[in-house]
Amino acid sequence: MNAGLDVQAVVRRGDFDLDIDVHAAPGEVLGVLGPNGSGKSTLLQAVAGLVPVAGGRIAVDGQVLDDAESGRFVEVAARPVGYVFQDYRLFPHLSVRDNVAFAPRARGAKRSLARQVAQSWLDRLGLGQFADRRPQDLSGGQAQRVALARALAGEPALLLLDEPLAALDARTRLEVQAELKRHLAEFAGPSLLVTHDPLEALVLADRLVVLEEGRAVQRGTPAEVARRPATAYVAALVGLNLYAGQAAGDHVELDGGGRFVVPDHGQVGSVLVALRPSAVVVGRHRLDEASVRNVWPARVRGLSLLADRVRLDVVGRPSALVDVTPAAVAELGIAVGQEVWLSAKALDLEVYPR
């Protein structure tokens, strides 16, 4: 059996089934993405022992923690797992030091040793001066680091992180994200990171698995997933237009209507086509197709401001999200309901098997 985390299991919760097969190697951070109700938290809870498997098994470094066939089930407290919750779940009646000491105490360490271990981790995470405070006296960033210290103080073989930065404000999130990345890089075991934030996943994870409706729909490095999304959810997550169609040489007939001229890679059959919103050009008049092969009419359905750009929701064959500058919106007089022309270079279309 491989070292690290091995999950080949079915987890049943009411009418919902999570059927998952994942492996995370020692030292690897596996990011888990997916919409609400896709099974992300269920996966973490099953690995932690909070939910039993209905089929298959879960093992860490060769130790079977849960096996439906044999009936083996290791209780939560006996699992070599550190868990960082989204809401931290620090004990309000205990000091910061004793919160962190709880992990080694749960593993059987004496109180004095557990408190020494806790102080060591607090010092390591720059929290030594807060050891005697109560959780309610901490900032969000400090509380998150205490939760991480508590998870690590138990010397786990596996680290589980459930939306660890979600409760932080934007500025604190960036600061703690950099700190968390450093500590995850130093952790020898595998880490399972659940997040809704694609940027967080791209920054922190070595590899990603995307869940939808209890199934893994895509796996790969962050760069692979961002470049070639497999579903509409993933495409929206990474900010790409995604189209399904049938390829034949240098063109793709789109399932939803429309046609793209693409680089001829010899692909035939069912494909996906990804297109960046910033690669789509919008204009008031039709362009010469001799210079740009993909030109089609459309109508503006909506506009929204995204930081330094405006995103247009444009209906056509095909429809698209288009990113333009505020200056372009003013110059072209773009408004909801306006007829426009869109264009995209063939080289800006990423074509890959469905």
N, C-alpha and C positions, 0 to 999 in steps of 0.2 A: 504494500500500500504506500502511496506517495506521502512524503512529509508535507506539512501544511494543512490546509482545510479541504476536506472532500465532502461535498453534499450531493447525494443522489437520492432524492426523496420526494415524496408526496405529502403535503401538509394540508389537512382539511379543516376549514373553519366555517361551519354552517353550510351554505350552498357554494362556498368558494373553495376551489382547489388550487394550490400552488404545486406545480410539477416542475422541479428544478434540478439541474445537474451543473454544478459549478465547482471549480477548484481554484484555490488561492495558494501560491507558493510562499515559503518562508521569506519574509522581507517585502512581500508584494502588497500593494494597496489595490484592492479590487473595488472599484466604484460601482454602486448599484443604482440605476436610474429607472424611472417609470412614473406614470401618472398615478394619482390617488387611486387606491384600490387594486393596484397591479400586483401586490404581494411583497413589496420591499420590506415592510416592517414584520410581516409574517415570517420572512426568511430569517431575519435577525432573531426574532423570538424563538424560532425553532432551534437555531444554533445555540442560543443561550439556555435552552431547556424550558422555556416558558410555555411552549406549545409542543406536544409530542408529534412525531411523524406518523402518518397513517400507512406509509409504505416506504421502502428503501431504508437508507441509513445516513448518519452523519458521523464523521470521524475527524479528529485533530491529531496530527502527527502519529497516525496509526492507532490512536486510542478511540475505540468506538464509543460514542456518547449516546447514540440513539439508534436502535435497530428494530424495525417493526417485525421482522421475521423471527428473531430470537427472543424478542421481548426485552432486550437490554435497554435500560434507561438510566443515565447518570443524572442525579439531582442537580439543580441549579448551583447550589453552593459548592459542589464537588467538581464542577467543570472548570478547566483551566482557561477561563474566558474573562476578559475585562470589557465592561459595557459602559459607553458614554452616551447618556440619554440626551434628547433634544432639550428637555427642561431641567437637566442636570440632576434632579432628584437628590439634592444634598439634604442631610438631616438637620432641620432647623435648630434642634435642641443641643446639638454637638458643636464643638469648636471646629475650625477648619482642620486642625491637626488630627482630631479624633474622627472626622469624616474620612480623611485619607487613611487613617489607621484601621478603619473598618475592614478594608480589603484584606490586609495580612491577618487581622484577627479572625476573619471568616475562614482563613486557610489554616488556622490553628496556632498562630504565633501568640506568644505571651504579650500582655499589654505593654510592658516596657519596651520590648523589641519592636512591636508594631508601631509604637509612637516614634521610635528612632527612625524606622524605615519611612514613616510618613514625613518626618521633618526633612529627611534627605531628599525626598521627591519634591517637597515644597521649595526647598532651596534650589533644586535643579530647575524648577519652572519659574524661579524668580518670585516666589510667594512666601518665603520664609518669614517675613515681617508680619504676615497676616495669620500666622498659625493659631493665635489665641482668639481671633475674632469669630463671630458667628456668620453663617452664610448670608443672612439678610444685610450684613454690613459691607458686602462686597459688590463691586460693579459686575456687569454681565460678563465682561471679558475675564475678570478674576475668577468668577464662579465657574466659567467654562474650563479654565485651567485647573481648578481644584478638582472638578469632575474627571479630567484627564489624569491628574495625579493619582486619584483614588483608583482608577482603572488600572494604571500601570503599577501601583504599589503592591498589587497582589501577584506580581510576576506572572502574568498570563502568557499562555502559548498563542493566544488569539485575541485580537482587539476588535470589538464591534462598536461602530460609531453611527448613531442614528440622528441625522441632521444636526451635527454638532455645532454648527455656526448659525443655525436658523434664528435663534432668539437674540442675536446680537444686532446692534445698529450697523449701518453700512461702514462707517469709519473703523469701528472696533473689529468688525468682521475681517477686514483686510489685514489688520495687525495680527489678529489671532490666527488667521489662515496661514500666514508666513511661519508663525511659530509652530503651528500644528504640523505643517509640512516637514519641518526640521525634526520634530519628535517622531513622526511616522517613519522618516528615513532612518532613524536610529533604532527603531523597534525591530527585533530579529524575527518575530513571528509574522504571520499574515494578518492583514487588516481588512475588514469589510466595512465599507463606507457607504451609507445610504444618504442620498441627497436629491433635492429637486433642482438644484442650481447647476446648470451646465458648466459655468465658469469654474465653480468649486470642483467639479468632477475633473475638468481638464487640467486644473492646477495640481490637485492632490493625488489623483489616481494614476496607477501605472497601466491599468487595463479596466475596461468597462463591460458590464453586462446590463442590457436594457430589458426590463420586464414589462409585459402588457398582458392583462387578464390572466395572470398566473403562469405565464410562459416566457422563456427567454426568446426575444425576437431579434436580438443583435448582440454580438460580442466583438471585441477588438480593442486596440489601443485608442486613446482619446482622439488621436489624429485620424485614424481610420474611420471611426464612427462619425466624426465631424465632417469628414470629406465625402463619405458615402453612406448617408442615412438609409436604413432599410424600411422605415415606416413613416407615415405622415407625422406621427408624434415625435419621432426622433428628428425629423427634418425641421419641425417647428421649434424644437428644443435648441437646435444649433443654428437656427435662423436661415434655413435654405428653402427654396422652392423645390418640390419633389413631384415628378411626374412618372406614371407608369405607361409603358407603350410596347410596341413591337418594332424591333430593329431589323433593318435590311440594308446592309452596307452603310451608305453615308446619310441615311435618314431614319427617323423614328416616327411612326404613326402613333400619336398619343391616344390612350384609351378614352380620355375625356373630351376628345376633339382637338384638332390642330395637328401640326406637323413640325418637327425640328430637323434641320440639316445639321449633322454632327460630323466630327472627324471619323473617317472610315477606318475602324479597327477590325473590320470583318465580323462584327457581332451580328447574329441572327436570332430572332426569337424574343422572348419576354425580357425586358430590361427596365431599369429605373434611370431617370435623368435628373441630376441635381443641378440647380442653377442659383448662384448667389444673387440676392436682391440688388446688390450694388453693381452687378454685371449687366443688369437690364437698363437700357437707355430709353427714356420717355421723351416724346416730342409731339408737336402739334401737327406735323406733316409727315407723310410717308417718306421713308428713306429709300435710296437707290439700292436694290437688292444685289447689285453687282459688287458693292463694297461690304454689305452686311447681309448674310444669307437668310437670317431669320428675322422677318418683319411681319407684324400682325396688328390689326386694329383692336382696341379695347376701350373700356369705359371706367372712369374712376368711381369706385364705390365708397371709399373712405380714405381719410388722411389722419395720421397720428404722429405726434412729435416724439422722437426717440433721441434724447440727449442732443447731439449736434446734427441730426439728420431728420428728415421727414420720411415716414414709411407710407407708401401708397398701396391701397388694396384695390387692385385693378381686375375687372372682369372681362374675360375674352376667351379665345380658343387658342392657347390655354389662358387661364387666369394666372395672376402672379402678384407677389409682393415685390415692390420696387422701392429702393432707397435713393433719395435725391437730397440735395442740399436745400435749406430754406430759401436761399437765393434763387435756385432753379424754380421752386414753386412760385415765387413772386414774378420772376422773369417770364415764365410760361403762362402765368395766370391760371394755374391748375386749381380746379374746384371739383367738389363732388358732382357727379353726373356728366362731367366733361368727356367728350370723345378724344382719345389720344392714339398715338401709334407707339408700339413697343418694338424694340429690336435687341438682339443678342448675338454675339459672335459665336460661331461654331466651336471655337477653341475654349470658350467659357462654359461649355456644357460637359458635365462629368457623366459618362454613360457606363453602366455596369450591370451585370446579370441580376435579375430579380430573385 
